Structures are given as structure tokens and as C-alpha cells.
Amino acid sequence: MKGFFKTLLASFLGVFAAMFIGVIVLVGIVGAAGAGSDSTTTVPKSAILKIGGGLTLAEQSSDGDFDPAALIQGGNLDTGASLGILNAIQAIEKAAEDPAIKFIYINPTQINGTMTHMEELRSALVKFKESGKAIISYAETYSQNGYYLSSVSDKIYVHPFGGNTVFGVATSLNFFKGALDKLGVEIQLIRHGKYKSAGEQFINSNISEANREQNQAMISSLWRTISNDICESRGIDIKTFNHHINNLSVTMPEEMVAAGMADGIMTRDEMVAELTGLFGVEKEDDIKMITLDKYAKAVVKPNFKATEKIAIIYANGQIADSGDEISPDKYLKIISDVKKDSTIKAVLLRVNSPGGSAVAAEIIRKELELLRKDKPVVVSYGDYAASGGYWISAECDKIFSNETTLTGSIGVFSMIPNIEKIIKEKARVNIVNITSNEHADMMTITKPLDNVEKAHMQKGVEVIYDTFLSIVANGRDMTTEEVDKIAQGRVWSGTDGLKVNLVDEIGTLNDALNYTVNISGLEEYQLVEYPKVKNQMEKLMESFGQAESTINKLSDPETALEDLAKELKEISKTVYARMEYDYVFQN
């Protein structure tokens, strides 16, 4: 009878899903055809380049995802479109030389991007100013990232009822031991590194002194970069600026103007009148604006005439043993294809990863080592290039990092949950293990590790840590003892990473690309990106596969629970080279 109802439910959900998918596919095909018929974006003969307008910056450009819910809501079927940071920088470079672009107008409240993306975009704007063209910024309220970007402007204006939220850099670290104790879950943590605090949030109720030390140093370094850049652009004394920030005395429009953080207070109508005058027209309707994402589509084009190429490999996300993240399944083929392509003369590896599986990182590193025998590989660091992200790139030919990049975290750990208390005390289930050998059940996650098992796990962690040290020592021309002093799991900002020889140069993705082109010796080249960005139809079909998997789990909850248990066991089998936290900064 149980099997009958399971089959009945699965059949019902399957028919419903098939009908729904059929409608979505039809609309998707029509939408794709409509998208293909859009006219090419053109740049007006005279225009203002607007940075804002809902702009989302990302590692790679994407047309967004197909949103089936929009069918019901009557909204836009394409959501989440983003502009790759390299395309954004190259578009600004084009704008500096383009006579059609008269000046840049920034509305930072309509820009989504990480701290590092803002740093890279800001660097491009600093270079843009060398063309003699102006940059104007206006916002009701400036976020910290928004003001950091806007601070490069010739003129900064704020709404009379606006202000700013520049308060400094902050992040929050959560500790779960109390909650886990109440639930009856024990996390057994095996690690190496004084600063390797990954997992600490599960075994401690408060931060350790070493963890506090490294996080304070990192946060302070990020703030120095932001505050120094702001003060240099605005001509503000750094001590005075920090005094204002610490006393919250520059949050209102009048205070911003008095402190030199803004040049004037304007309503929206007054700002429009200002733009009208700067553009040299009499009416608002005569202002021609083009957003950065549209301008990039119009002017940043592949050089299909060139037969020789530079490849960019984006390693974006966590490092995993399998799946669609940075996994050997996916990246070994990419690296192998790049290696075999004789038209590719040099490679730029863009790393934006907090790390993950140490085994997967080593497999990818080894493949990159083989690639480097044929072609130079230069590295650019994004938001993160930590632990496993550093592992895969430490031996490459040259490393560029942003100042606000988080890197290092040279350390490893293994984490094994023990849910025995939940099973026995909460669920009232008694588990009896029958084993052939004394430690055959050590990975069952329903019993604590004994001392012999802990020693075994620690030995594995130590071997991997020593391997990590050797990789870094070889790549950075250091001794393992020298690496160990700056390792121990410690996370460094890009600025401090340069001081301790983890990186070679502070520079953006575009700086790294220019260096790669220079060492390739190519005068003309075509830029090719890996992995290839999925088109709308590929994303649509992928979402259907995910929907089918969800439906199968709904029709068979027992399987869903089994899958959860398998995932918990997989955690026990993996040794991680991963940064401690996914940092979310106040911006």
C-alpha cells in the first residue's frame, strides 16, 4: 500500500510538472526568439555614460536567468543580468577615448557589487579622469561602497534629505556551540594552524584570541584602503576623516559638505538641471544617457580577426570534489582544452574562491602545473583567493591581487559531526554497529571518535598541511619554515599579502590581463573566456532538471532523508582547505 501511494503521488506530480514545463518551454522559445531579434545597442553621437541604473557587477557577464514566476506576475522574464568586471573596466577605457562620451554620471544607489568589484571599477575611473573628462556623482543616500566608488568624482552631490552610511568596515561572526549543545550535536574538529579557525564557530561559544587578532588585522587593513583612497581623492586629512567617522559627525548632507565629502546639496530636479547644463542642452528630454552595461555591449567586442588568443579561466566559487562549482570534473577538461589549443598563447587565471576540498584543489593545481609547461599562467585575485583558492594558484608565474582581496588562509581541517545524542535522546532510537574491525564504524557520524581515530585524522591533516606548505614554498621561492610563519590558517588582505610575499603586485583584473598580453608577445589577440557562460535556453533546461529532482524528493521523502544522511557522511570524508567564514561586510 505504501508503494502504491508513493507511485500515485509521483505520477500526479510528474503530470503536473510536465504540463508546467511544456508551457515554460514554449514561452522560453518564444522569448529566446524575441531576444535574438533585438536590435544591436548603439551609442548616441553625444552622450553621458551612466554608471547605475540597476547595474550588477559580477565576475563574468551574464544575460540573467529565465524567471518562470514572471509569467504569473507579468514581469520581465529575464532577471539577474550582470556585467562582468573586466567588461566594465574595458568599457570605461573605451569611454575615455570615445568623443561621443562627454562625461560620466554615477548614481551609486543603483549599483550592486562587492568591495573588490568597487575597488576595480574605481581604479578604472581614476584612469578615466586622465582623459580630462569629468565624473559627477549624485545620490539620496550614499552607502559605504557607493561613496567609496563616488569619491573619485570631480563633483559629489547629495539630496537635502539624504546623507551617507560610511561607518567603517565591520563583519559579524556567529558561534553555534550553545545551539548545537541544546540539539545534541557534537562537531569533532581536526585542524592544523594557530589561526585556522574554520569550524571554531561550531566548537566554541566565543572567538579565540588568535581568531580575533587575525580578523581585527584584516578589517583594519580593508578600512585603511578605503579611507586612504577616499581622503586622497577628496583632499581630506586622514586623522580628521577618522575622527568624523568615529563620532558619526558626517552623516547629514550639510556635515558632508562642511567636511569636504560632498560639493553641494541638490534635489533631483536641481541635479537634472545641472546635468542639462553640463551636457549643453536646454531641456531634460534632450539629455542622452547610455548605461555602462549597454555601452559595454556596444563597444567591448571580441577581436574575431585575430587568430591567436589569450584565455581567461574564471575559478569562481567553492572548490568541490564534484558538481558545477570549481571541481575536477569541470575544470580538468577546461584546462586540458586550453592546453591543447595551439592558438592560445597565454592564460590568465582569475581566482575568486574561499577554497574547499583539499583533494580537489590538488588535482586542479596539478593540471595547471602541466599547463604551465606549455603556456605562461598569470593569476588575478578577486574577493577571495584563500586556502584552496591559494593552493591552486600559488605556483603560477605571477600573482596580482586587489587590496581588498582576502587571501592566504594556508591551513587545513576536517570536521566530523556526531549526532549520537539526537538519535538516542531525542529520537529514542538505539543504534547497534556490527563491525569486522575495531574502527570500521568511525565514519558513521552516530558515535564519537576515540583517541586512536582522532590521531589518525590528525595525521592526515598534518600530511596535507605539510604538502600545502611545500606548494607555497615552491611557488613563492620561500622555505617551508618561512611559509609556516605566515600560514597557520591566517587570512590576509591583499595589501598585507603583498608585504608577506603571498602576492607579487597590487592590481586589477585588467592590469593582470595587460601583463599577460605583454608576456605573450602578441600585438593582436582574441580574448576567450572559460567556463563558457550558459545561454538562456541552457539555464532553462538546467532549472527543469533541478525541478525534476525536487519533485522526485517530494514524492519520496525517505530518499530525501537518506540523501541528507549521505551529505553529513561526506562532510566527514573531506579534508578542507577553506577559509573560515564567508565574510559579509557592512557596505
C-alpha positions as CSV (number, residue, x, y, z in Angstrom):
1,M,0.0,0.0,0.0
2,K,2.9,2.4,0.8
3,G,4.4,1.7,-2.6
4,F,1.0,2.4,-4.3
5,F,0.6,5.8,-2.7
6,K,4.2,6.7,-3.5
7,T,3.7,5.8,-7.1
8,L,0.4,7.7,-7.2
9,L,1.9,10.8,-5.8
10,A,4.9,10.7,-8.1
11,S,2.6,10.2,-11.1
12,F,0.4,13.1,-10.1
13,L,3.4,15.4,-9.6
14,G,5.0,14.2,-12.8
15,V,2.0,15.0,-14.9
16,F,1.7,18.4,-13.3
17,A,5.3,19.2,-13.8
18,A,5.2,18.0,-17.4
19,M,2.3,20.4,-18.2
20,F,4.1,23.3,-16.4
21,I,7.4,22.6,-18.1
22,G,5.7,22.4,-21.5
23,V,4.2,25.9,-21.1
24,I,7.5,27.3,-19.9
25,V,9.5,25.7,-22.8
26,L,7.1,27.2,-25.3
27,V,7.3,30.7,-23.7
28,G,11.1,30.3,-23.4
29,I,11.5,29.5,-27.1
30,V,9.3,32.5,-28.0
31,G,11.3,34.7,-25.6
32,A,14.6,33.5,-26.9
33,A,13.5,34.2,-30.5
34,G,12.4,37.7,-29.4
35,A,15.7,38.3,-27.7
36,G,17.5,37.3,-30.8
37,S,15.6,39.8,-32.8
38,D,16.6,42.8,-30.6
39,S,18.5,45.5,-32.4
40,T,22.1,46.0,-31.6
41,T,22.8,48.6,-28.9
42,T,24.1,51.8,-30.5
43,V,25.9,54.7,-28.8
44,P,24.4,58.2,-29.4
45,K,26.7,60.7,-31.2
46,S,26.8,62.6,-27.9
47,A,26.0,61.0,-24.6
48,I,26.6,60.8,-20.9
49,L,27.8,57.5,-19.6
50,K,25.7,56.5,-16.6
51,I,27.1,54.1,-14.0
52,G,24.0,52.9,-12.1
53,G,20.5,52.1,-13.5
54,G,20.3,48.8,-11.6
55,L,23.9,47.8,-12.6
56,T,25.0,44.5,-11.1
57,L,28.7,43.7,-11.3
58,A,29.9,40.1,-11.4
59,E,33.0,38.0,-12.3
60,Q,31.6,37.3,-15.8
61,S,28.9,38.9,-17.8
62,S,25.5,37.1,-17.9
63,D,22.2,37.9,-19.5
64,G,20.5,36.7,-16.4
65,D,18.1,33.8,-15.6
66,F,14.8,32.9,-17.1
67,D,12.2,33.6,-14.4
68,P,9.0,31.4,-14.8
69,A,7.3,33.3,-11.9
70,A,7.3,36.4,-14.2
71,L,4.7,34.6,-16.3
72,I,2.2,34.9,-13.4
73,Q,3.4,38.3,-12.2
74,G,3.5,39.8,-15.7
75,G,7.1,41.0,-15.2
76,N,10.4,40.7,-17.1
77,L,11.2,37.1,-18.0
78,D,15.0,37.8,-17.8
79,T,16.3,38.5,-14.3
80,G,19.6,38.9,-12.7
81,A,21.6,40.2,-15.7
82,S,25.1,41.2,-14.7
83,L,28.1,42.9,-16.2
84,G,31.5,41.2,-15.9
85,I,34.1,43.4,-14.1
86,L,36.6,43.1,-17.0
87,N,33.9,44.2,-19.5
88,A,33.1,47.1,-17.2
89,I,36.7,48.2,-16.9
90,Q,37.3,47.9,-20.7
91,A,34.1,49.9,-21.4
92,I,35.4,52.7,-19.2
93,E,38.7,52.6,-21.0
94,K,36.9,52.9,-24.3
95,A,34.8,55.8,-22.9
96,A,38.0,57.8,-22.1
97,E,38.9,57.8,-25.8
98,D,35.4,58.0,-27.2
99,P,34.5,61.5,-28.4
100,A,30.8,60.6,-28.1
101,I,31.1,60.3,-24.3
102,K,31.2,63.7,-22.7
103,F,31.4,62.8,-19.0
104,I,30.4,60.0,-16.6
105,Y,27.4,60.3,-14.2
106,I,27.4,57.9,-11.2
107,N,24.3,57.0,-9.3
108,P,25.8,54.6,-6.7
109,T,22.5,53.7,-5.1
110,Q,21.7,51.7,-8.2
111,I,24.9,49.6,-8.3
112,N,25.3,46.1,-6.9
113,G,28.8,44.8,-6.4
114,T,31.3,43.5,-3.9
115,M,34.0,45.6,-2.2
116,T,36.6,44.2,-4.6
117,H,34.5,45.0,-7.6
118,M,34.1,48.5,-6.4
119,E,37.9,48.8,-6.0
120,E,38.5,47.6,-9.6
121,L,35.8,49.8,-11.0
122,R,37.2,52.8,-9.1
123,S,40.7,52.2,-10.4
124,A,39.3,52.3,-13.9
125,L,37.6,55.6,-13.1
126,V,40.9,57.1,-11.7
127,K,42.5,56.3,-15.1
128,F,39.4,57.7,-16.9
129,K,40.0,61.1,-15.3
130,E,43.4,61.3,-17.1
131,S,41.4,61.9,-20.3
132,G,40.3,65.3,-18.9
133,K,36.6,64.3,-18.9
134,A,34.6,64.8,-15.7
135,I,32.9,62.4,-13.3
136,I,29.8,63.6,-11.4
137,S,28.1,61.7,-8.6
138,Y,24.6,62.1,-7.1
139,A,22.6,60.1,-4.6
140,E,20.0,60.5,-1.9
141,T,22.0,58.3,0.5
142,Y,25.5,57.0,-0.1
143,S,26.3,53.5,1.1
144,Q,29.9,52.9,2.1
145,N,30.7,51.0,-1.2
146,G,28.8,53.7,-3.1
147,Y,30.6,56.5,-1.5
148,Y,34.0,54.8,-2.0
149,L,33.3,54.5,-5.7
150,S,31.9,58.0,-6.0
151,S,34.8,59.6,-4.1
152,V,36.8,59.6,-7.3
153,S,34.4,62.1,-8.8
154,D,35.1,65.7,-9.6
155,K,31.9,66.7,-8.0
156,I,29.7,64.9,-5.5
157,Y,26.2,66.0,-4.8
158,V,23.7,64.7,-2.2
159,H,19.9,65.1,-1.7
160,P,18.8,67.5,1.1
161,F,17.2,64.7,3.0
162,G,20.0,62.2,2.2
163,G,23.4,61.6,3.7
164,N,25.8,58.7,3.9
165,T,26.4,55.5,5.8
166,V,30.2,55.5,5.8
167,F,30.8,54.0,9.3
168,G,33.9,51.8,8.7
169,V,34.3,48.1,7.9
170,A,32.5,45.5,10.0
171,T,31.5,41.9,9.9
172,S,29.8,39.5,12.3
173,L,31.0,36.1,13.3
174,N,28.4,33.7,14.7
175,F,29.2,30.9,17.2
176,F,26.8,27.9,17.4
177,K,28.1,25.7,20.2
178,G,25.3,26.6,22.5
179,A,22.6,25.8,20.0
180,L,24.3,22.6,18.9
181,D,24.7,21.5,22.5
182,K,21.0,22.0,23.0
183,L,20.2,20.0,19.9
184,G,22.6,17.3,20.9
185,V,25.1,17.7,18.0
186,E,28.8,17.4,18.6
187,I,31.3,18.7,16.0
188,Q,34.6,16.9,16.1
189,L,37.2,19.2,14.6
190,I,40.6,18.1,13.4
191,R,42.8,21.0,12.2
192,H,46.3,22.5,11.8
193,G,47.1,26.1,12.2
194,K,47.0,28.6,15.1
195,Y,44.8,30.9,13.0
196,K,42.8,28.1,11.3
197,S,39.5,28.9,12.9
198,A,37.4,27.2,10.4
199,G,34.9,25.1,12.4
200,E,35.6,27.2,15.6
201,Q,32.1,28.6,15.4
202,F,30.8,25.0,16.0
203,I,33.0,24.1,18.9
204,N,33.4,27.4,20.8
205,S,30.8,29.8,22.2
206,N,33.1,32.8,21.7
207,I,36.0,33.9,19.5
208,S,39.5,32.8,20.3
209,E,42.3,35.4,20.8
210,A,44.1,34.2,17.6
211,N,41.0,34.4,15.6
212,R,40.2,37.9,16.9
213,E,43.8,39.0,16.2
214,Q,43.6,37.9,12.5
215,N,40.2,39.3,11.9
216,Q,41.0,42.7,13.5
217,A,44.1,43.0,11.4
218,M,42.2,42.1,8.3
219,I,39.3,44.5,8.9
220,S,41.7,47.3,9.8
221,S,43.6,46.7,6.5
222,L,40.5,46.9,4.5
223,W,39.4,50.1,6.1
224,R,42.9,51.7,5.5
225,T,42.5,51.0,1.8
226,I,39.0,52.5,1.7
227,S,39.7,55.6,3.9
228,N,43.1,56.4,2.3
229,D,41.6,56.3,-1.2
230,I,38.7,58.5,-0.2
231,C,40.9,61.0,1.6
232,E,43.4,61.2,-1.3
233,S,40.7,61.8,-3.8
234,R,38.8,64.4,-1.7
235,G,41.9,66.1,-0.2
236,I,40.8,65.3,3.4
237,D,43.2,64.7,6.3
238,I,43.0,61.1,7.3
239,K,43.0,61.7,11.0
240,T,40.2,64.3,10.7
241,F,38.3,61.9,8.5
242,N,38.5,59.0,11.0
243,H,37.6,61.4,13.8
244,H,34.4,62.3,11.9
245,I,33.6,58.6,11.2
246,N,34.2,57.6,14.8
247,N,31.9,60.4,16.1
248,L,29.2,60.0,13.4
249,S,29.6,63.6,12.6
250,V,29.5,63.4,8.8
251,T,26.2,61.6,8.2
252,M,23.9,64.5,7.2
253,P,24.2,66.5,3.9
254,E,25.4,69.7,5.5
255,E,28.0,67.8,7.5
256,M,29.3,66.1,4.4
257,V,29.7,69.4,2.6
258,A,31.4,71.0,5.6
259,A,33.9,68.1,5.9
260,G,34.7,68.1,2.2
261,M,32.9,64.8,1.5
262,A,30.4,66.5,-0.8
263,D,30.4,69.5,-3.0
264,G,26.8,70.5,-2.9
265,I,23.2,69.7,-1.8
266,M,20.6,69.3,-4.6
267,T,17.1,68.0,-5.2
268,R,16.6,65.6,-8.1
269,D,15.2,68.5,-10.2
270,E,18.3,70.6,-9.5
271,M,20.6,67.7,-10.3
272,V,18.8,67.3,-13.7
273,A,19.2,71.0,-14.3
274,E,22.9,70.6,-13.5
275,L,23.3,67.7,-15.9
276,T,21.4,69.6,-18.6
277,G,23.8,72.5,-18.4
278,L,26.9,70.3,-18.3
279,F,25.6,68.4,-21.4
280,G,25.0,71.6,-23.2
281,V,21.3,71.3,-23.8
282,E,18.3,73.3,-22.6
283,K,15.7,70.6,-21.8
284,E,15.9,67.3,-19.8
285,D,14.4,65.4,-22.8
286,D,17.5,66.4,-24.9
287,I,19.9,64.6,-22.5
288,K,21.2,61.4,-24.0
289,M,22.4,58.8,-21.5
290,I,23.7,55.3,-22.0
291,T,24.2,52.9,-19.1
292,L,27.5,51.2,-18.6
293,D,26.2,47.7,-19.3
294,K,24.6,48.8,-22.6
295,Y,27.7,50.8,-23.6
296,A,29.9,47.7,-22.8
297,K,27.7,45.6,-25.1
298,A,28.2,48.2,-27.8
299,V,31.9,48.8,-27.6
300,V,33.6,45.8,-26.0
301,K,33.7,43.2,-28.8
302,P,35.8,40.1,-29.4
303,N,38.6,40.6,-32.0
304,F,37.5,37.8,-34.3
305,K,40.0,38.8,-36.9
306,A,42.9,37.7,-34.6
307,T,43.8,34.1,-34.9
308,E,45.9,33.9,-31.7
309,K,44.3,34.1,-28.3
310,I,44.6,34.9,-24.6
311,A,42.4,32.7,-22.4
312,I,40.8,33.7,-19.1
313,I,39.9,30.9,-16.8
314,Y,37.4,32.0,-14.1
315,A,37.7,29.9,-11.0
316,N,34.7,31.4,-9.2
317,G,33.1,29.7,-6.2
318,Q,33.9,26.9,-3.8
319,I,36.3,24.1,-4.6
320,A,34.4,20.8,-4.6
321,D,35.1,17.2,-5.4
322,S,32.3,17.2,-8.0
323,G,29.5,19.2,-9.3
324,D,29.2,22.6,-11.1
325,E,31.5,24.6,-8.8
326,I,35.3,24.6,-9.1
327,S,35.6,20.8,-9.4
328,P,38.0,18.5,-11.2
329,D,35.0,17.2,-13.3
330,K,34.6,20.6,-14.7
331,Y,38.0,22.3,-14.7
332,L,40.3,19.5,-15.8
333,K,38.5,19.5,-19.1
334,I,38.7,23.3,-19.4
335,I,42.4,23.3,-18.5
336,S,43.1,20.4,-20.9
337,D,41.2,22.1,-23.8
338,V,43.2,25.3,-23.2
339,K,46.5,23.3,-23.1
340,K,45.7,21.6,-26.4
341,D,44.6,24.8,-28.2
342,S,47.8,25.9,-30.0
343,T,46.2,29.3,-30.8
344,I,46.1,30.2,-27.1
345,K,49.5,31.7,-26.2
346,A,49.0,32.7,-22.6
347,V,46.5,32.2,-19.8
348,L,45.0,34.4,-17.1
349,L,43.6,32.6,-14.1
350,R,41.0,34.6,-12.2
351,V,40.6,33.2,-8.7
352,N,37.5,34.2,-6.7
353,S,37.3,31.3,-4.2
354,P,37.4,30.8,-0.4
355,G,38.7,27.3,-1.0
356,G,37.1,23.9,-0.3
357,S,38.2,20.3,-0.8
358,A,42.0,19.9,-0.5
359,V,41.9,16.9,-2.7
360,A,40.1,18.7,-5.5
361,A,42.4,21.7,-5.1
362,E,45.5,19.5,-5.6
363,I,44.0,17.8,-8.7
364,I,43.4,21.1,-10.3
365,R,46.8,22.5,-9.2
366,K,48.5,19.5,-10.8
367,E,46.6,20.1,-14.1
368,L,47.6,23.8,-14.0
369,E,51.2,22.7,-13.5
370,L,51.1,20.7,-16.7
371,L,49.5,23.7,-18.5
372,R,52.4,26.0,-17.3
373,K,54.9,23.8,-19.1
374,D,53.3,24.9,-22.4
375,K,52.0,28.4,-21.7
376,P,52.5,31.1,-19.1
377,V,49.8,31.4,-16.4
378,V,49.2,34.7,-14.7
379,V,46.8,35.0,-11.7
380,S,44.3,37.7,-10.7
381,Y,42.6,37.6,-7.3
382,G,39.0,38.7,-6.8
383,D,37.1,38.9,-3.5
384,Y,38.8,35.7,-2.2
385,A,41.8,33.7,-3.0
386,A,42.1,31.8,0.2
387,S,43.1,28.3,1.3
388,G,42.2,26.0,-1.6
389,G,41.9,29.1,-3.8
390,Y,45.5,30.0,-2.9
391,W,46.5,26.3,-3.2
392,I,45.6,26.1,-6.9
393,S,47.4,29.3,-7.8
394,A,50.5,29.6,-5.6
395,E,52.9,28.2,-8.2
396,C,51.7,30.3,-11.2
397,D,54.0,32.8,-12.9
398,K,52.8,36.0,-11.4
399,I,50.0,36.9,-8.9
400,F,48.0,40.1,-9.0
401,S,45.8,40.9,-6.1
402,N,43.3,43.7,-5.2
403,E,44.0,45.5,-1.9
404,T,40.6,44.3,-0.6
405,T,41.1,40.7,-1.6
406,L,41.1,38.2,1.2
407,T,43.9,35.7,0.7
408,G,46.2,33.2,2.5
409,S,44.4,31.0,5.0
410,I,47.1,28.4,4.4
411,G,45.8,25.7,6.7
412,V,43.6,22.6,6.6
413,F,40.9,21.0,8.7
414,S,38.5,18.1,8.9
415,M,35.1,18.2,10.6
416,I,33.1,15.2,11.6
417,P,29.6,15.6,13.1
418,N,28.4,13.3,15.8
419,I,24.6,13.0,16.1
420,E,24.5,10.2,18.6
421,K,22.8,12.3,21.2
422,I,20.0,13.3,18.8
423,I,19.4,9.7,17.7
424,K,19.4,8.3,21.2
425,E,17.9,11.0,23.4
426,K,15.7,13.0,21.0
427,A,14.6,10.3,18.6
428,R,14.8,7.4,21.1
429,V,16.5,5.2,18.6
430,N,19.2,2.8,19.7
431,I,21.9,2.1,17.1
432,V,24.0,-1.1,17.3
433,N,27.0,-1.2,15.0
434,I,28.3,-4.6,13.9
435,T,31.9,-4.3,12.7
436,S,34.6,-6.6,11.3
437,N,37.4,-4.4,12.7
438,E,37.8,-2.1,15.6
439,H,37.5,1.2,13.7
440,A,35.3,0.1,10.8
441,D,32.4,2.4,12.0
442,M,34.5,5.5,12.7
443,M,32.8,7.4,9.9
444,T,29.2,6.6,10.8
445,I,28.6,10.0,12.5
446,T,26.5,8.3,15.2
447,K,29.4,7.7,17.6
448,P,32.2,9.9,18.9
449,L,35.8,9.4,17.7
450,D,38.1,7.6,20.1
451,N,41.7,8.8,20.7
452,V,43.1,6.4,18.1
453,E,40.7,7.7,15.5
454,K,41.4,11.3,16.3
455,A,45.1,10.7,16.0
456,H,44.5,9.0,12.6
457,M,42.5,12.0,11.4
458,Q,45.1,14.5,12.8
459,K,47.9,12.6,10.9
460,G,46.0,13.1,7.6
461,V,45.5,16.8,8.3
462,E,49.2,17.2,9.1
463,V,50.3,15.5,5.9
464,I,48.1,17.7,3.8
465,Y,49.2,20.9,5.7
466,D,52.9,20.0,5.0
467,T,52.0,19.5,1.4
468,F,50.4,22.9,1.3
469,L,53.5,24.5,2.8
470,S,55.7,22.8,0.2
471,I,53.5,24.0,-2.7
472,V,53.5,27.6,-1.4
473,A,57.3,27.5,-0.7
474,N,58.0,26.3,-4.2
475,G,55.7,28.8,-5.8
476,R,56.8,31.8,-3.8
477,D,60.5,31.0,-3.6
478,M,60.5,30.6,0.2
479,T,61.4,27.9,2.7
480,T,58.6,25.9,4.3
481,E,59.7,27.5,7.7
482,E,59.1,30.9,6.2
483,V,55.8,29.9,4.8
484,D,54.7,28.4,8.1
485,K,55.3,31.7,9.9
486,I,52.7,33.4,7.7
487,A,50.5,30.4,7.3
488,Q,48.8,28.6,10.3
489,G,45.5,29.4,8.6
490,R,45.8,33.1,8.9
491,V,43.8,35.3,6.4
492,W,45.5,38.4,5.0
493,S,44.2,41.3,3.0
494,G,45.7,41.8,-0.4
495,T,47.6,44.8,0.9
496,D,49.2,42.7,3.7
497,G,49.5,39.7,1.5
498,L,51.9,41.7,-0.7
499,K,54.0,42.5,2.4
500,V,54.4,38.9,3.3
501,N,55.1,37.7,-0.3
502,L,51.8,35.9,-0.9
503,V,51.3,38.1,-4.0
504,D,53.5,39.9,-6.4
505,E,51.7,43.0,-7.3
506,I,48.6,45.0,-6.4
507,G,46.5,45.3,-9.5
508,T,43.1,44.8,-11.0
509,L,41.9,42.0,-13.4
510,N,42.6,44.4,-16.3
511,D,46.2,45.1,-15.0
512,A,46.8,41.3,-14.9
513,L,45.4,40.9,-18.4
514,N,47.7,43.7,-19.7
515,Y,50.7,41.9,-18.2
516,T,49.6,38.6,-19.7
517,V,49.3,40.1,-23.1
518,N,52.7,41.7,-22.7
519,I,54.5,38.5,-21.8
520,S,52.6,36.6,-24.6
521,G,54.3,38.9,-27.2
522,L,51.0,39.3,-29.1
523,E,50.1,42.6,-30.7
524,E,46.7,41.3,-31.9
525,Y,44.7,38.8,-29.9
526,Q,41.3,37.4,-29.3
527,L,40.2,37.1,-25.7
528,V,38.4,33.8,-24.9
529,E,36.7,33.0,-21.5
530,Y,36.2,29.8,-19.7
531,P,33.9,28.4,-18.5
532,K,31.5,29.4,-21.2
533,V,28.6,31.4,-19.9
534,K,25.4,29.4,-20.3
535,N,22.7,30.9,-22.5
536,Q,19.1,31.3,-21.6
537,M,17.9,28.0,-23.0
538,E,20.7,26.1,-21.3
539,K,19.8,27.7,-18.0
540,L,16.1,27.0,-18.6
541,M,16.8,23.3,-19.2
542,E,19.1,23.1,-16.2
543,S,16.3,24.5,-14.0
544,F,13.9,21.8,-15.3
545,G,16.4,19.2,-14.2
546,Q,16.6,20.7,-10.7
547,A,12.7,20.9,-10.6
548,E,12.5,17.2,-11.6
549,S,14.9,16.3,-8.8
550,T,12.8,18.2,-6.3
551,I,9.6,16.6,-7.4
552,N,11.2,13.1,-7.0
553,K,12.2,14.0,-3.5
554,L,8.7,15.3,-2.7
555,S,7.2,12.0,-3.9
556,D,9.7,10.0,-1.8
557,P,10.6,11.8,1.5
558,E,12.5,8.7,2.7
559,T,15.0,9.2,-0.1
560,A,15.4,12.8,0.8
561,L,16.3,11.9,4.4
562,E,18.8,9.3,3.1
563,D,20.4,12.0,0.9
564,L,20.7,14.3,3.9
565,A,22.5,11.5,5.9
566,K,24.8,10.9,2.9
567,E,25.7,14.6,2.8
568,L,26.6,14.5,6.5
569,K,28.8,11.5,6.0
570,E,30.5,13.2,3.0
571,I,31.5,16.1,5.3
572,S,33.4,13.5,7.5
573,K,35.3,12.2,4.5
574,T,36.6,15.5,3.3
575,V,39.7,17.4,4.4
576,Y,39.2,21.1,3.7
577,A,41.5,23.8,2.6
578,R,38.9,26.5,3.0
579,M,38.7,30.0,4.6
580,E,37.0,30.2,8.0
581,Y,33.9,32.2,7.0
582,D,32.0,33.7,4.1
583,Y,32.5,37.3,5.1
584,V,29.7,39.7,4.6
585,F,30.8,43.3,5.2
586,Q,28.7,46.3,6.1
587,N,28.6,48.4,2.9
